[in-house]
Amino acid sequence: MKIQNPFESGHIRNYILLYASVVVIMILFFIASTLFNNVEKVEKKVFDTNITKIVPIQKAEKKETRFKLMDKAY
């Protein structure tokens, strides 16, 4: 079986139509994504620059349990 040259057999037209249809579909998806994509304006975040007093956290009391943790982690 001999492989035919697509330029001589006329199949090149089918390849060009396939390529063109893929490009058209990509362009249509791009247009649809830009039309239906609602971009909302994002407000700028402002951080509080006032220095507040840090309240120290009280340490929790040590509670005795039935289980003892290992002295060394492996």
C-alpha positions as CSV (number, residue, x, y, z in Angstrom):
1,M,0.0,0.0,0.0
2,K,1.5,3.3,-1.1
3,I,1.0,6.4,0.9
4,Q,-0.6,9.1,-1.2
5,N,0.7,12.6,-1.3
6,P,-2.1,14.9,0.1
7,F,-1.1,17.7,-2.2
8,E,-1.6,15.5,-5.3
9,S,-4.7,13.6,-4.1
10,G,-6.7,16.7,-3.1
11,H,-6.9,15.8,0.6
12,I,-5.0,19.0,1.6
13,R,-8.3,20.9,1.3
14,N,-9.7,18.7,4.2
15,Y,-6.7,19.4,6.3
16,I,-6.9,23.1,5.7
17,L,-10.7,23.1,6.5
18,L,-10.0,21.1,9.8
19,Y,-7.3,23.6,10.8
20,A,-9.5,26.6,10.0
21,S,-12.4,25.2,11.9
22,V,-10.3,24.6,15.0
23,V,-9.0,28.2,14.8
24,V,-12.6,29.6,14.4
25,I,-13.8,27.5,17.4
26,M,-10.9,28.9,19.5
27,I,-11.7,32.5,18.5
28,L,-15.4,31.9,19.3
29,F,-14.5,30.6,22.7
30,F,-12.3,33.6,23.4
31,I,-15.0,36.0,22.3
32,A,-17.6,34.2,24.5
33,S,-15.3,34.2,27.5
34,T,-14.6,37.9,27.2
35,L,-18.3,38.8,26.7
36,F,-19.7,36.8,29.6
37,N,-16.9,37.4,32.1
38,N,-18.1,40.0,34.5
39,V,-15.0,41.6,36.1
40,E,-15.9,43.4,39.3
41,K,-13.8,46.2,40.6
42,V,-11.8,45.0,43.6
43,E,-11.5,47.5,46.5
44,K,-8.1,48.3,47.7
45,K,-7.4,46.8,51.2
46,V,-6.2,49.3,53.8
47,F,-4.3,48.0,56.8
48,D,-4.7,49.5,60.3
49,T,-1.5,51.4,61.0
50,N,-2.5,52.4,64.6
51,I,-0.3,50.6,67.1
52,T,-2.5,49.0,69.8
53,K,-1.4,47.6,73.1
54,I,-0.8,43.9,73.1
55,V,-2.4,42.1,76.0
56,P,-0.3,39.2,77.3
57,I,-1.9,35.8,77.2
58,Q,-2.1,34.1,80.5
59,K,-0.5,30.7,80.7
60,A,-2.9,27.8,81.2
61,E,-2.6,25.9,84.4
62,K,-0.9,22.6,84.1
63,K,-3.5,19.8,84.4
64,E,-2.5,16.3,85.4
65,T,-3.6,13.6,83.1
66,R,-3.4,9.8,83.1
67,F,-1.0,9.9,80.1
68,K,2.6,11.1,80.2
69,L,4.2,12.5,77.1
70,M,7.6,11.2,76.1
71,D,10.6,13.2,77.1
72,K,12.2,12.9,73.7
73,A,10.4,13.0,70.3
74,Y,11.5,10.4,67.8
